[in-house]
Amino acid sequence: MVSSKIVEMANDGKPSRKEAEEAVRTLLRYIGEDPKREGLIETPARVVRAYDEFFEGYNQDPAKELSKTFEDIEGFDDIVLVKDIEFTSHCEHHMVPINGVAHIAYWPDEKVVGISKLARIVDILASRLISQENMTGRLAECIEKTLKPKGVAVYIDADHQCMSIRGVKKRKSSTVTSTFTGKFKEDETVQTRFLRMIGETK
């Protein structure tokens, strides 16, 4: 039980850093450890700082990253693809790492965005507690709403440590999710081209 001496929660309902550190001490006691032993004295503070980094996506807006666009595409009418975007996230069910690769493509209509921004929105959404299915859908939705392209394709292949290091412990398993909109959904040849470009089909 959290001590009554802990500083009151902030007005927005978010616990204070001191409360978060006390929660880590509680977990250490739960697993049978002594938070006061030398090797663990600074662990609560380190864990909270790590959480600040792991989950910085809650303080960032992926749509804002795509707000600066360019309209001088000079008649370009084809796929724009950024592939092999490595990311680490944490699953919302067990709060253990998800390590994966995302491939994102869109077919511009009137505007394009700097290619690094597509990797940036992956980082932002990955830095939240999220399921792979929802991450896949939200990436596509963000691009759809901001760039209004002719179509979007998102493909994610990831290792879930909630499955590889606990539970069934299938270390070589991976989870694949994809979503397609517009031309990528309606035109099988476009979808096949995308899959070939990321190396998922011959």
C-alpha positions, -999 to 999 in steps of 0.1 A, spaced: 0 0 0 14 34 -10 24 54 20 2 84 30 35 104 31 38 102 -6 32 135 -24 -3 140 -36 -10 132 -72 -8 162 -96 -39 181 -106 -41 162 -139 -44 129 -121 -9 118 -131 11 103 -102 42 121 -91 77 108 -98 80 100 -61 48 79 -63 61 61 -94 94 52 -76 74 39 -46 54 17 -69 86 1 -82 97 -5 -47 64 -23 -41 70 -45 -71 105 -53 -59 91 -64 -25 64 -84 -44 91 -106 -61 108 -112 -28 136 -85 -31 147 -59 -6 146 -24 -22 170 -12 5 199 -35 -5 228 -18 -21 223 -30 -56 186 -19 -57 187 14 -38 188 35 -71 167 10 -91 133 27 -86 147 60 -99 164 43 -129 132 24 -138 111 56 -138 137 74 -160 136 44 -183 98 46 -184 101 83 -194 121 72 -224 101 41 -233 68 59 -233 77 93 -245 51 88 -273 23 99 -250 37 134 -251 40 135 -289 15 138 -318 21 117 -348 -2 137 -370 19 168 -362 49 151 -376 31 148 -410 18 184 -410 47 198 -431 41 186 -466 54 194 -501 32 198 -532 59 201 -559 57 164 -568 60 171 -605 35 146 -616 49 117 -596 23 90 -596 36 58 -579 44 42 -546 65 59 -520 79 33 -496 100 34 -465 109 -1 -454 127 -19 -426 118 7 -400 131 -9 -368 112 -2 -336 108 -14 -300 74 -11 -283 58 -26 -252 26 -47 -253 -3 -34 -234 -11 -68 -219 22 -77 -202 43 -45 -206 72 -64 -221 91 -55 -253 79 -59 -288 108 -58 -313 99 -54 -349 102 -39 -383 76 -18 -401 72 -11 -438 51 19 -448 40 29 -483 16 55 -497 5 66 -531 6 104 -532 -22 124 -546 -13 161 -543 14 162 -516 42 142 -501 60 143 -468 97 140 -458 105 103 -457 120 105 -423 86 115 -409 72 81 -417 99 65 -395 91 92 -369 54 83 -366 64 47 -361 86 57 -332 59 78 -316 32 51 -317 57 25 -307 65 46 -276 31 38 -261 14 7 -247 -2 -6 -278 -12 -38 -295 5 -46 -329 -29 -47 -345 -38 -12 -333 -4 2 -341 -8 -11 -377 -42 5 -380 -33 38 -364 -3 43 -387 -25 39 -417 -52 61 -403 -27 89 -394 -13 89 -430 -48 88 -445 -60 118 -425 -30 140 -429 -17 133 -464 -50 122 -481 -32 99 -505 -46 76 -531 -38 46 -508 -17 34 -478 0 1 -470 14 -8 -436 31 -41 -429 46 -50 -395 66 -81 -385 75 -83 -348 87 -105 -320 66 -103 -289 85 -112 -258 52 -119 -240 52 -150 -262 89 -157 -267 102 -154 -231 71 -163 -211 39 -183 -216 44 -206 -245 80 -195 -249 82 -198 -287 114 -179 -293 114 -181 -331 78 -170 -335 69 -137 -351 36 -118 -356 27 -102 -389 0 -76 -393 -9 -55 -424 -35 -31 -436 -43 -16 -470 -64 13 -481 -72 29 -515 -52 16 -544 -33 -9 -522 -66 -25 -512 -85 -22 -545 -58 -31 -570 -43 -65 -564 -13 -57 -587 -4 -26 -566 -6 -47 -534 15 -74 -549 41 -48 -560 43 -35 -525 47 -70 -510 74 -77 -536 92 -45 -528 94 -54 -491 105 -89 -499 74 -107 -488 66 -123 -522 85 -134 -552 
